[in-house]
Amino acid sequence: MKAMILSAGLGTRLRPFTDALPKALIPYHGIPMIERVIHRLINEGFNEIIINIHHFADQIREFIAQKDHFGVRIEFSDETERLLDTGGGLINASWFFDDQKPFLVHNVDISTDLSLREMYHFHCSGTNLATLAVKKRISNRYLLFDEEGWLSGWEHVATGEKIITRPYRGHLEHLAFSGIQVISPELFPLVKAREVFSLVELYLRLSEENRIGYYSHDHSEWLDLGKIENLG
């Protein structure tokens, strides 16, 4: 199975640590974030991984080389000339996903014990174009899913901004995105020619005519390591 680790961000919330290190190499409980994610992916059966890089990209390349690529295939999608955000980063790495099979995308700064293998098979057993890991937790931003589990909008509760993308059935449930998703390769031809955009922005656009669903992991641990107060 194939996976992508999104690790190209500047890590501005983690300054001053990211003044000298890429976010991916900042340790949590003594282990760099990217190493934690790679071990989780490998343990869950993902043995081909691509990592997008931008901020201190050479440090990440050197770290992976020192670890002998953790014994699996690891490639890089280089964004050193221009940071492409999560959606543009995925499209830039689309060449890697050439086997016509669904793949998993994981933010480097997320720590969770949800079963990535179970989430992957959940996606493969259904009809979702993309399946987003979500959790009922307090957040400023929520994805809105209708009673059929179809992404139908987005809301920023702090600013009052709200987007409804499609006619929805029943009550809209507010769920927080966990930074992990499984995507079917049929998504790629649907992406318009834009370089810099977020995956959430893409999902909202596609949700009007395509089923973007969710995978709930309310009983799993989850922590945003992109917040300096969570590093311990």
ABEGO torsion letter per residue (X at the ends): XBBBBBAABAGAAAOAAAAABBAAABBBGGBBAAAAAAAAAAAAGBABBBBBBABGAAAAAAAAAAAGGGGBBBBBBBAAABBAEAAAAAAAAAAABAAGBBBBBBBAABBBABBAAAAAAAAAABABABBBBBBBBBBABBBBBBAAGBBAEBBBAAAGBBBBABBBBEBBBBBBBAGBBBBBAAAAAABBBBABBBAAAAAAAAAAABBBBBBBBAABBBBBAABAAAAX
